Amino acid sequence: MPPSALRRTRLLLPLTLLIAWLAVGGGLGPFAGRLGEVATNDQAAFLPRSAESTRVVEEQKAFRRSESVPAIVVWTARDGGPLAADATATATRALASLTGGEGIAGPPSPALPSEDGEALRSVVALKPDLGDALPTTLDTIRKAAASVPGTTVLIAGPAATQADLSGAFSGIDGLLLGVALIAVLLILLVVYRSVLLPLMIILGAVFALGLACAIVYVLADAGVLRVDGQVQGILSILVIGAATDYALLLAARYREELTVPGADRFAAMNRALRRSFEPIVASAATVALGLLALFVSDLSNNRALGPVGAIGIVCSVLSALTFLPAALVLTGRAAYWPARPKTAPQRAGTDADPGTVTDAGTSTGGHAVWQRIASLVDRAPRKVWAVTLAGLLACAAFAPALNSRGVPFDEIFVNDAPSVAAQETLGRHFPGGAGNPAVIITDAGAAAKVVAAAEDVDGVDSAFAVDASGRPAPGAPLVVDGKVRVDATLTDAADSDAARETLARLRTAVHAVPEANALVGGSTAQQYDTQRTAARDRTLIVPVVLAIILVILVALLRSLVLPLLLVATVALNFAATLGVSALVFEHVFGFTGTDSSVPLYGFVFLVALGVDYNIFLMSRVREESLRHGVREGVRIGLTATGGVITSAGVVLAATFAALGVIPLAFLVQIAFIVAFGVLLDTLVVRSLLVPALVRDLGPAAWWPGALSRLPQDRGRTDQSVGAAAPK
């Protein structure tokens, strides 16, 4: 075949792949901004499936003539003193005018004065499907309530919280994507000193995100998956970070192969793909399967994140292994302009071998910094791992100080949210649980005994059976299918530790009432059950994730000792990260609590992503050890991969840090834990601890694989790179 025809044939596949991905980007890219259409921020939909509070949510539906979401209107005097004598009647009339209005589900309750005479409250039931119209409806309520002279009006309750949550997640797609992509682009431009390569990597990540969002959109729209704002944000960050990481590994290996004497761009890509495919796929498998392990969780939002995140990882690796190779082959050395890789001179008497080449920046020879680090690890491995291990253990010692019993309501938003201010005002003038009672569903025949038992519980302010509108009706409560609803107002704030302790006592008391079959739910019960379920999930999911990762590492590295060592180091990195986070959250950010799901999310992301970098490193160390011996393999592998893995870690940390732009404590906490943990893993665990341990163990680290039977050091040859270290 003529050379020109052969060239055209070789270009056909990359051109086809490029056109296919351009079609994906053009056709599916808009879905990256449409997940909000199928997302729900109704927290009741993400409760533990088997919890008592979840059963109460289902039972409550029978007591509602129509579905509604309560908004609690609170009036206080502008001067901080007692309200006017006619304020109660005026407030009741003001809200009565809302009856039958757009978005209003029923007549507002009469205004109720506080015992100190300085505040009023009333409950307005809203229709649950208001969506984007909710803020407008709340403004209408606020304007009507403002007709009470000399008062300040605030709105608390689930409706106000839902409005603030929707506001926090509004524009999440564009904001997160913009912040993450700008951060990644700047880092790549600085690190790689190339113009075209960062743009290709960013484009591949955007294509992967568009494909992932389209798949998730279709599944969520069909009711197969649940998506909320948190899952939506994590998906964007996860895909951008993972796709960039995989692309960087392949691009660095391709650059290295381009320096091999006699290699053209097609042969270089063939070798780069062949040698990068296994570690990239293994890395993606650890993350995807680790996320899918969340399926065993009893928390619905954890179960939602599992498949959504796994879909994102699959799309990321698909883009990195198809779009990027096609783009790199079509552009060749020009992709790295102006720092184009140059063919390395071949030394006399040696065959072309990627272990022999040296190229500035991202080559096997690597940057001088990584040559010095590799030499340090080679000279004094025991001292290096002992010092780093001691530092990590010192950080891990603070891990038990992390309070994961939940975020108090006044800390859910990191900015000034109107619903938080309203709830604080409500709590100052009314019982702490006002507006968020514990809800008891009991058999009608035992209702009176249940009310009496509830009122006798320490920490319960009042308890009463309710009518169809949810108002007290001790004499004629609503009976549905032989059941009665009882509301118990707690003396402490619904989200406090004291309220949860009261909730436990309340359940014990009403469960003991004969033939009552009582169930206790409500806001406090939901938090209580979520915390207990989260603790159970950690106990179950952590070993499952570790087992999945261990199996993948054993298959990849053909060893048993080294995989156990790697799993132990990433687990230690997680513990150290939690220790530092406990100190930072309390003393820097001012958080008094951590969301109960944060430790599990942090574990899944950090352990799975942390193993990624160890896979990239140790797969290269194994490759070089087969050529040069175990000792030299560690030195060459660390030198060769140090720059690209560190830059990948910085990029991933920056993308997860972008979650901090959403003003929610949960996402800020996740952002810090993952970003700090990735940097700690990249700069300390993978750069110092792991290489030093492997260097110190020598061939024994690879037992029982073939490398365990090789000598520690085959001796330095011309083919090793960098300055020779003493033997």
N, C-alpha and C positions, 0 to 999 in steps of 0.2 A: 504494500500500500504506500503511495507517495506520502512524504512527510506532511504535506499540507492537508491531505485527506485524513491522516492519522491524527493530526492536531485538531481538526474539526470534530472528529469522533470523540476525542478525549474531552472536548469542551461541551459536548452535548449534555452529559449528565449534570455538571454543575450549573449550566444555563437552565436546564429543566427545573432543578431544585430551586434556583434563585427565583424563577418566574412563579413557581408554586407558592413560595413563601411571600412573594409580593402580593399574590392573590389573597393569601391568608390575611396578610396585614391590611390590605384594602377592604376586604369583605368582612372580616371578623374584628378588626381593630376597634371599631366603635363600641363593641360589647364591653371593653375595659371601662367605659364610663356609664354603663347601663345596669350594673349589678344592683344598684340602689333600687331599681324597679321591682326586684324580686326579693329584696332583703327585708327582714323584720327586726325591729328593736324591741319587740314585746318580750320582756324578760320571763313572763310566765310560760312562754313556749320553750324555754331552755332549762326547766327545772329537772331535778333528778326524776327519772321515769317511775321508780318504785317507791318514792318517798311519801310519807303521810300527807305532807303539805300539797303534793301534786294531786293526790286523791281528793283532797278538799276542794281544789280548784275545779275538778270535774263535778263534784257534788254541788258546788255553788251555782253552777249553770242552771240547775233546775229551779233555783229560788229567784231567778231574775225574769221579770216580765219582758225585759229587753236587755240586751248587753249594754253595759255602760262603763265609763272610766271616770272616777271621781276627781273633781277639782275642788280643793278646799280654799275658800276665800277667807282671808284674815284681815281684820281692820284693827289698827292701833291709832291712838291719838298722836297727832303730829308733834305735840309738845311733850309727849311721853307720860302724860298724866292720865287720870280717869277719863273715860268717854262721857259724852253728854247723856243726859237722862233719856232722851228720845232716840239715841243712836241705834238701839236694838230694833225698834219698830221701823225706823227709816231704812236700815240695812235690809230688813226682811222685805219691805216694799220694793226696794231698788232691784233686788234679785228676782222678785216675783215677776217683774216685767220681762224677764228672759224666757219664761215658760212658752214653749212652742216655737222658740226661735231656731234658727239654723244651727244644727250641731248639738242642740240641747236635748237630752234623752228624757227628761221629766222635770217636774216642778222642783226648784231648789228647796233645801230644807230651811226652816226658820233660823234666823241668826241666833246664836247661843253666846251669852256673855261669859267671860272668864270669871273665876272667883275673885280676882283682884280688881275687877271692874275696868281693866285697862285694854281689853281686847274683845273682839267678837270673831266668831267663825261660823261659816255656813258651807254646806256641801252642794255642789252643782254637778249633776250627773251628765256626762257628755257621751255622745255616740262614739263607739270604738273605732269606726272606720273613717275618721276625719282626714287622716294622712296629712298632706301639706296644708290643709285648711285648719289644723289644730291651733297654730299660733294666732290666726285671725280670730278664731272663736274665743280664745283666752283673752285677746285684746278687747273683744266685745264685752266679756264678763267684767274685765277690769274697768272699762269705761262706765258700765252700769253701777258697779260697786263704788266708784269714785264719787257718786252723787251724794254720799254721806258727808256732810260738812265736817271739816276739821280732822279728817282721818287720812291715814296712809294705807293703801291697799296692796296686799301681796297675795300671790296664789301659790299654794303648796299642793301636795298630793301627787298621785300617779300621773295625772294628766300633765301637770307642770313639769314633772321629771321627764316624761316622755318627750315633751316639746324641747327641753334642753338637750336631751340625748340626740334627737333628730337634728338640732342645730349643730351639735358637736360633730356629727357625721356628715353634715351637708357639704357637698363639694369634696368629699374624701377622695374620690377617684383622681380628680385633676390635681388636687393639692399634694397628696402623697406621691403620685407618679412624678409630678414636676420636681418636688424636693429630692426624691430618690435619684432621678435621672441626672439632675444637675450635679449632685454630689458625686455620683459615679463618674460622670464625664470629666469633672475637674480632676479627680484622683487619677484617672487613666491618662489624661493629658500630661499631668505632672510626672507620673511614674514612667510612662512609656515613650514620652517625647515624640509621639506620633499623632498625626492629624486624622488619618483615615481609619486606622484600627479601632480607636475608641468609638467612632461613629458606627462602625460595623457591629461592634459588640453591643452597643446600646440598641441598635436597630433589631438585632436578633433577640434581645431581651424583650423589647416591645412586642415583636411578633409572637413570642412565646406567651406573653401576658394576654394578648388579644385572643389567641387560640384557647388558653385556659379559661378566660372569662366567658367566652362563647359557650364552651362545654358546660361550665358551671351554671350559666344563665339558663340554658335549655333544661338541665336537670332540676334546677330550683323551680323553674316555671312549671315543670311537670309534677312537682311535689316530691321528687326523689330525694333532694337535698334541702337542708335548711341553711340559710345564709343570713347573718346579722352584720352590723357595721364592723364589729371586731374581726370576724372571719374575713370580711371583705378587705379590710385594711391589711391584715396579715398576708392574704393571698398576693396582693400587689407587691409587697416588700419581699416576700419569699421568692417569687418568680424572678424579680429583677436581680436579687442577690445571687440566687442559685444559677441562673442563666449566665450571669457575668462571671461567676467563679469557674464554671465549666468551660466557658469560652476562653478565659485567660489561660487555663491549663493547656488547652489545645493550641492556642495562638503561640504560646511560649515554646511548645514542643515543635511546632511547624517552623518557627524562626530558627530554632536550633538545627533542624534537619536541612534548612536552606543553606547552612554554612558547610555542609558536607561536600567535599570536592566531587564534582561530576553529577550532583543531584539537581534535576530540574524541579520546577514547582509541582508537577504531578507526582513524581517519585517522592519528593519531600512530604507531600500531604499524605501519600499512601503510608509512609513510615510513621508519620506523626499520628495518624488515625489508628494504625495498628497498635502503637505503643501507648496511646492515651485512652483508647476505647474501654479497656477493662477497668482502670481506676475510675474513670468518669462514671461508667455505668454502675460500678460497685458503690461509689459515693452516693449517686442518686438513689440507689436501692435502699441504702441505710436510712436516708431521710424519708423516702416515700413509705417504706414499711414501718418505720418508727412512727410516722403520723397515722398510718392505718391502725397501729396498735391502740389508738384512741377509741377505736370501735368498741373495745371492751369496757369503756367508761359508762357509768350510769347517768352522767350529765350530758344532756342533749347537745349543748354547745360544744363540748369536747368531741362528741361523735360527729358533729357537723364539720369541725375543722379537719378531721382525719382525711376523709375522701377529697375535700376541696383542696387541701394542701398537697395531697398525693397527685392529684390531677395537675396542679401547678408544676410540681417537680418533673413529672413525665414530659410535659410540654417544654420545660426548660432544657432538659437533656436532649430532646428531639431537635430543638433549634440549634443547640451547640454542636450536634453531630451531623447536621445536614445543611442548615443555612450557612453557618460560619465556614465550614470547609469549602462550600461552593464559592462563597465570596472571596475567600483567601486564595483559592486556586485561580480564580479569574483575575485577581489583581496581582498575585505573586509578591515579589519583594516591594512593590509600590505600596502595599498595605502598611508597611512600617516606615514610610517616608516621614521625615527626612533622615531617620536613623536606620537606613536599610541594612539588613544583614549582609555581610560580605563572606565569600567563600574562604574558609580557613586554609592556610597552606598545609599541604600534606607532608608529614615528616618522612624522611627517608626510611624505608624498611618497615613502614606501618601501613595497614589497610585503613581505608576510610572507615571511621568508627565515630558515632556521635559522642562517645566518651572522650575523644581526643580533641574535639573542636573547641575553639574559644572565640567568643564574640561579645562585644561590649553590651552591657545592659542585662540581657536575659539569657545569656548563653550558659553552657555547661561550666565554663570557667567562672562565670558569675561575677558579681560585684565583689570588690575587695573586702567589703564588710563581711560577706558570707564566707569568704575564704578564711578570714581571721576567726570567725565564730566556729567554723568547722575545724580549724587547727586547734582552737582552745578545747573543744570537745574531744578531739583526738588525743591531745596531750594529757588532759586531766579529767577524764570522764567521771570518776568517782566524786571528785570535788564539785563538779558542775551539778551532778544530779542531787548530791546531798544538800547543797545550798538552795537549789530551786525547790526541792521537796520540802525543806524546812519552811521556806517562805509560803508555799501553798498550804501546808498544814496549819501555819499560823493564821492565815486568812480563813481557812475552813473552820477554825475553832469558834468563829463568831456566827457560823451558820445557824445554830439553835436559837440565836437571838432574833431571827427573822419571824415576825408575827404574821402568820398567814390565816388569821381568824376572820379576815374580811376587812374591807375598807369602810370606815364610818361614812354615813351619808354626806356629811359636810366635807368629805375629802374625795368623793367620787369624781368631781370636776376639779381640775387644777386651776381653773379661772373662776371668776365670780359669776356663779349661776343663779338666776333669780329664784329657782325652786329651792335651792339650798338656803338662801336668806329667808325665804318664807317659812321653811320648815323650822329653822332656828327660832324665828319669832313665835311660831305656833307652840314650840316646846317651852318657851319662857313663860307663857301665860296659861297653858292647858297641860293636862297630864302628858308625860313624854310620849305615850303611845296614841295620843289623840289623832284621829284620821287614819291610823294604821292599826286597827285592833287585831287581836288574835281571833280567828274565825273558827268556831266550833260547830260541827255538824253532828247532831245527836238524834236518837229516836225520840219522837214526840212525847211518849209516855214518861220519859225520864228527864225531860227538859228542865223542870223545876229543880230537880236534884243536881243536875249538871250546873245550873246557874249558881246554886248555893255552894257547890264544891269549888267552882271557879272563884267566887268572891272570897272564899276562905284562904286562897293561895296568897302567900306573901309576895307583893309586887304587882298584884292585880288591883286596879283602881275601882273598876266597876264591871259588871257583866249583866247582860240582858238579852232576852229573845227578841227577834226583830220581825217586822211585818214585811210586806212585799216591797216597800220602798227602802228598806234597810233602816227604818227608824225604830226606836224602842217600842215594844208592844208586849209588855209582860203578861197582860191579860188575854190577848188574842194574837198570838204569833202566827205567822204564815206556816202552814203545814203542807209539805210536798212529799208525796209517796211515803208518808209516815215519818218524815224527818223534819227537824226544826233547826234553824240557824241561830246560834248564840254568839254575840260579839263581846269580847273581853278586852277592855282598854287597860293597857299596862301603865304603871307609874313611870317607867323609864322609857327613854327614846327607843323606838322600834329597832334601831340598828346597833344598839349598845350591847356590850357583854352582859350587863345586868339583865337586860330584856331577854336575852337568850337563856340565861339561867332561870329566869321566871318561867319562860316557855317550857323548859324541861320539867319544872315543878307542876305547871299547869297540866301538862300531858299526863303526868303520873296521877294527879288528882282526879281528872275526869275519866281516865281509863279505868279507874277503880270503882266508878259508879255502876252498880249492877244493871244489866240489861240496857245500858245506854248506847253501847257501840259507838262511842264518841271518837271523832277525829278532830285534830287541832291543826289548823293551817293559818294562812295570813302571811304578811310580810316577814315578821320575825321568824316564823316557823320555816319559811322558805330559805332564809339565810342560814338558819340552824341546820336544816337538812342538807343544804348545798355544802356547808363546811364538812359535815360528817361524810358525805359522799365523796368530796374531793380528797379527804384523807384516805378513804378506802380505795379510791382510784389510784392514788400514788403508790399505795402498797401493792396493788395488782399490776399496774402498767409499767412501773420502773423495771422490775425484773423481766417483763416481756420484751421491752425495748432493748435491754442489755443482751438478752438471749438472741434476739434477731441480729443485732450488730455483731455479736460474737460469731455466729454462724457464717455471716457474710465475710468477716475478716479471715476466718479459718479457710474458707474456700478460696479467697483471693491470695493470701500469703502462703498457703500450703504449710502452715505452722500451727501450733497450739499455744506455745509459751508466749509468743509475740502478740497474738490477738488478746490474750488475757491481760497482758501488760498494757496494751493500748486502751482497752476498756477501762482498766483501773485508773489510768491517767486522765481520761476524759471525765470519769466520775469524780476524781479529785478536783479537776478544774471546775466542775459544776459546784461542788461543795465550797471551794474557795470563792467562787463568784457569789454564791448566796451569802457567805460571810461578809464580803465587802459590801454587798447590796444592803444587808441589814444595817450596817453603819451609815451608809450614804442615805438610805431612805429616811432613817430617823433623824440624823444630825445635819443633813444637807437639804433634803427635800421636805422634811417636816412631816412625813407620813407616819401616822401612828399604827397603821395596819396595812397588810398586803392582801390583795384579792386572793381568795382561796385557790383559784385556778393558776395563779402565777407560778408557783414552784413546779407544777407539772408541765406547763407550757415551756418554762425555762429549761427544764430537764430534757424534754423531747427535742427542742431546737438545739440546745448546746451540745448534748451528747451526740446527736446524729450529725450535726454540722461539724462538731469538733473532730469526729472520726473521719470526716471528709478529708481534712488536711493531713491527718495521719496516713490515710490511704494514699493520697498524692505523694507524700514523702516516702513511705515505706515501700510502695510499689516501685519507685525509682531506686531506692536503696537495694531492693532485691535484684533488680535488673543489673545494677552496677556490681553487686557482690558476686553474681555469677561470672562476671568478667574478671574482676580484680581482687576478689577475696572480701570477706565480711568487713574487716576493718576499713579497707579502702572504699568499700561500697558505701559505708556510712558517710565518710568524708565527701565523696563525690556526690552522693545523693543529696546531702544537705546543701552543698554549695550550688548544685544545679537547680534545686527547687526553692531555695530560700527566698529569692526575690519574688518569684511569681506567686508563691503561696502567701507570703506576707502581704503583697498587694491585693490578693484575692480576699484575705481576711480583713484588711482595711476597708475594702469596698463593701463587703458583707456587713461589717459593723456600721458603716455609714448608712447603708440602706435601712437597717433595722432602727438606727437612731432616728430616722425620719418619722417613725411612728410617734415620736414625742411631739410632733406638731399638732396631734389630735389632743384636745384638752381633757383627757380622761385618765384617771390615775392608773387604771388597769394597763392601758397601752403604754403609758410613760414607764411603768415598772417593767413591763416586758421589754421595751426598747432598751432600757439601761442594762438589764440582766443579760440579754443576748449580745448587745454591742460590746459591753465590757468583757463578757465571757469569751467572745470570739477573739478579741484582742489579746486577752490573757493566754488563751490557747495558742494563738498564732505566734506571739512574741516570746512566750516562756515555755509552755508545755511542748509544743511541736519543735521549737527552735533549739531548746536546751535540754529539757528533761528527757524526752523520748530518745533523741540521738545519743545522749550520754549513757542512758541505761542500756541501749542496744549495743553501743560500743563496749561498755564494761562487761556485758554478758557474753559478747562475742558470738560464736556459732551456736551456743546453747540457746540463744534467743529464738532461733529458727527451728528448734526441735519440734517434731521429729522429721521435718522436711529435709530435702537434699542439702540445703545450705548448712545444716547443723553438722554435716560430715566434712565440710571444707575447713581448711586451716584458717586461723584468725587473720593472717596477713600473707598474701602470696608474694609480697614484696613490691616495692615501687617500680614502675616502669615508665617509659616515655609516655605511655598512654594515660597516665593519671594527670589530673589537672591541678593547677594552682601550685603554690609553694609546697615543697615537700615538708612533711612533719617528721619529727624524730621518731625513730622506731623504738 
